[in-house]
Each structure stands twice: as structure tokens, then as C-alpha cells.
Amino acid sequence: MATGHTDPWRRDRILDATLDLIADEGIARVSHRRIAARAGVPLGSMTYHFDGIDDLLREAFGRFTDHIAAVFDAHLAGPADPDQARRAVADLVHVLSEGSRRDLVLAQELYTLAARRPAYRELTHAWMHRSRVHLERHFDPDTARQLDALIEGLTLHRALATEPHDRALTLEAVTRITTTGPYAPRGSTGPATGDSPP
């Protein structure tokens, strides 16, 4: 077995093993011994690299939120106008909901942990803030906040539905939130047809 000096990726393997264990068996099953076995490292490595389970969980979930934020970045950094941003958000919902089961489970485990233990809300807060940075390039802060919540909700609904809704419905929902009237451009006071309100 390689020592810590000749095994520079040991810490990363521990973090990955932690996330794998949570995704497969739930956070209640997390222990130093079980993680060490999954990572293939000596049990003593756990306390050498991390100051207890809470430290390990914060770093592991920090790694996970960085991964999901990178997915957001990849989809939302490019759009040049609100219409492109709406389409990009719809694409993002479908990529997330049709993607890794591991990511879906880990997200729900993190939300549950943050709901029970406020110290973990720093992670969810930073995650939400980072996702809204891109949305606020095209929409006002309140709309960006609503849209961020919509992304989370639609992703979960599609991932768990026996008959997931199609992309057209996703784009319709995104459009409704990001316009002021029934599909009216932002700033318009009338309906999408341009008619004056009664």
C-alpha cells in the first residue's frame, strides 16, 4: 500500500469514495471505516487528511457543488441575449434531469443535510449564488432567483416522473417566468401581441 507521500491522489480518492457511499447508501451510512474501505486506503488516512466526519462531508459536498456549478457554467456562460438564455436554461434542465442518478441523489442528500444542520447552508448558499450570476446577466435579480428555483424543481420533477414532460413545456415554463405578461417582452405592460391593456 502506498504511503501518503507516494500517493498524492489519496485525499481525492477519499472525497470521491465519500460521495459514492452517500449516493449508493445514504448519508446515515457514512463512517470512516466504510469510506476507507471504498477508497482503498488505511483507516488512519481518514483522520490524517480530515478533522472528523463533518470536515470530510463539507469538503466532499463542496467538491460536488463545484461539479454541478461547472455544469451550470457550461450551459449558461455562453448565451448573448435573453432568448438564448431561455433556451440554454431549458437545455440545462434536460441535461440535469436525464443525467447522472448519482448527481440527483447527492443534491437531495445535501439539501436534507442543510435543512437539518444550518452549518451546511453555506454550501447551498454559495451554490445558488453561483448559478444566479449567469442568470442575472439577462434577467433582474428577482427573476433570476425565481428561475433558479424553477430549474431545481423542473429537474427533480423530470428526473422522478414516470412520463417526463418534453422540452417544449420546459421552455414554456422558463418563458412565463422571464416575461411580464403572457409571453410579453420584459418591460412591456401589455400582452405578447402588443395590444394595449383594456
C-alpha positions in Angstrom: 0.0 0.0 0.0 1.4 3.4 -1.0 2.0 5.9 1.8 0.7 9.4 1.8 4.0 10.7 0.4 3.8 8.4 -2.6 0.1 8.5 -3.1 -0.7 12.2 -3.9 -4.3 11.4 -5.0 -5.3 9.6 -1.8 -7.2 12.7 -0.5 -9.1 13.0 -3.7 -10.0 9.2 -3.6 -11.3 9.6 -0.1 -13.6 12.5 -1.2 -14.8 10.6 -4.2 -15.4 7.5 -2.1 -17.4 9.6 0.4 -19.7 10.9 -2.4 -20.1 7.4 -3.9 -21.1 6.0 -0.5 -23.6 8.7 0.1 -25.1 8.3 -3.4 -25.3 4.5 -3.0 -26.3 4.1 0.6 -27.3 7.4 2.1 -25.5 9.8 4.5 -26.6 7.8 7.5 -24.2 5.0 6.4 -21.2 7.3 6.3 -18.3 6.3 8.6 -14.5 6.5 8.5 -14.2 2.7 8.2 -16.7 2.4 5.3 -15.2 5.3 3.4 -11.6 4.0 3.9 -12.7 0.6 2.5 -14.2 2.1 -0.6 -11.2 4.3 -1.2 -8.8 1.5 -0.6 -6.8 3.5 1.9 -5.6 2.7 5.5 -8.2 3.8 8.1 -5.6 6.1 9.6 -5.7 8.2 6.4 -9.1 9.4 7.3 -8.0 11.4 10.4 -4.7 12.3 8.8 -6.4 14.2 6.0 -9.7 15.4 7.6 -10.6 16.7 11.1 -13.5 14.5 11.6 -16.6 13.4 9.6 -18.1 17.0 9.4 -14.9 18.3 7.8 -14.9 15.4 5.4 -18.6 15.9 4.5 -18.2 19.6 3.9 -15.2 19.1 1.6 -16.9 16.2 -0.3 -20.1 18.2 -0.8 -18.0 21.2 -1.7 -16.5 19.1 -4.5 -20.0 18.0 -5.6 -21.3 21.6 -5.7 -18.3 22.7 -7.7 -19.1 19.9 -10.2 -22.7 21.0 -10.6 -21.8 24.7 -10.8 -19.4 23.8 -13.6 -22.4 22.2 -15.5 -24.3 25.4 -15.0 -21.3 27.4 -16.2 -21.0 25.3 -19.3 -24.6 25.9 -20.3 -25.2 29.5 -19.1 -21.9 31.3 -19.7 -22.4 31.5 -23.4 -25.9 33.0 -24.2 -25.7 36.5 -25.5 -29.3 37.6 -25.0 -32.4 36.6 -23.0 -33.9 34.4 -25.8 -30.6 32.4 -26.0 -30.6 32.3 -22.2 -34.1 30.8 -22.0 -33.2 28.1 -24.5 -30.0 27.4 -22.5 -31.9 27.1 -19.3 -34.3 24.6 -20.9 -31.4 22.6 -22.2 -29.8 22.6 -18.7 -33.0 21.3 -17.1 -33.0 18.4 -19.5 -29.3 17.6 -19.2 -29.6 17.6 -15.4 -32.8 15.5 -15.2 -31.6 13.0 -17.8 -28.1 12.7 -16.5 -26.4 11.1 -13.6 -28.5 9.5 -10.9 -25.6 10.0 -8.6 -25.8 13.8 -9.0 -29.5 13.8 -8.4 -29.2 11.8 -5.2 -26.3 13.8 -3.9 -28.2 17.0 -4.4 -31.1 15.8 -2.4 -28.8 14.5 0.3 -27.2 17.9 0.6 -30.5 19.7 0.8 -31.6 17.4 3.5 -28.4 17.8 5.4 -28.6 21.6 5.1 -32.2 21.6 6.3 -31.2 19.7 9.4 -27.9 21.3 10.1 -27.6 25.1 9.3 -23.8 24.9 9.1 -24.1 23.2 5.7 -26.3 26.0 4.3 -23.1 27.9 3.4 -22.6 25.3 0.7 -26.1 25.6 -0.7 -26.0 29.4 -0.5 -22.7 29.5 -2.4 -24.1 27.1 -5.0 -27.3 29.1 -5.5 -25.3 32.4 -5.7 -23.0 31.0 -8.4 -25.9 29.7 -10.5 -27.7 33.1 -10.3 -24.6 35.0 -11.5 -25.2 33.8 -15.1 -28.9 34.3 -14.9 -28.6 37.9 -13.7 -26.7 38.7 -16.9 -30.0 38.5 -18.7 -32.7 38.9 -16.1 -33.3 41.1 -13.0 -32.3 39.6 -9.6 -35.8 38.6 -8.5 -36.5 36.9 -11.8 -33.1 35.1 -11.6 -34.0 33.9 -8.1 -37.3 32.5 -9.4 -35.7 31.0 -12.4 -33.1 29.3 -10.3 -35.8 27.7 -8.2 -37.7 26.6 -11.4 -34.5 24.9 -12.7 -34.3 22.9 -9.5 -38.0 22.0 -9.4 -38.3 21.0 -13.1 -35.1 19.0 -12.9 -36.4 17.0 -9.9 -39.9 16.5 -11.5 -38.5 15.3 -14.8 -36.0 13.0 -13.1 -38.6 11.3 -10.9 -41.6 11.3 -13.3 -42.6 8.1 -15.0 -43.5 10.2 -18.1 -41.3 13.3 -18.0 -42.6 16.4 -19.8 -41.0 17.4 -23.0 -38.6 20.3 -23.8 -41.4 22.5 -25.2 -43.1 22.6 -21.8 -39.8 23.3 -20.1 -39.2 26.3 -22.4 -42.8 27.5 -21.9 -42.3 27.5 -18.1 -39.0 29.4 -18.4 -40.6 31.9 -20.8 -43.5 32.5 -18.4 -41.2 33.3 -15.5 -38.9 35.6 -17.6 -41.5 37.7 -19.2 -44.0 40.2 -17.7 -47.4 39.2 -19.1 -48.4 36.3 -21.2 -45.1 35.9 -23.2 -44.7 39.7 -23.4 -41.1 41.1 -23.7 -39.6 42.3 -20.4 -40.7 45.8 -19.7 -43.9 45.5 -21.7 -47.2 46.3 -20.0 -49.4 44.6 -22.5 -49.9 41.1 -23.8 -47.5 39.5 -26.2 -49.5 40.6 -29.3 -48.7 44.2 -28.5 -52.3 45.2 -27.9 -53.0 47.8 -25.2 -54.5 46.5 -22.0 -58.2 47.1 -21.6 
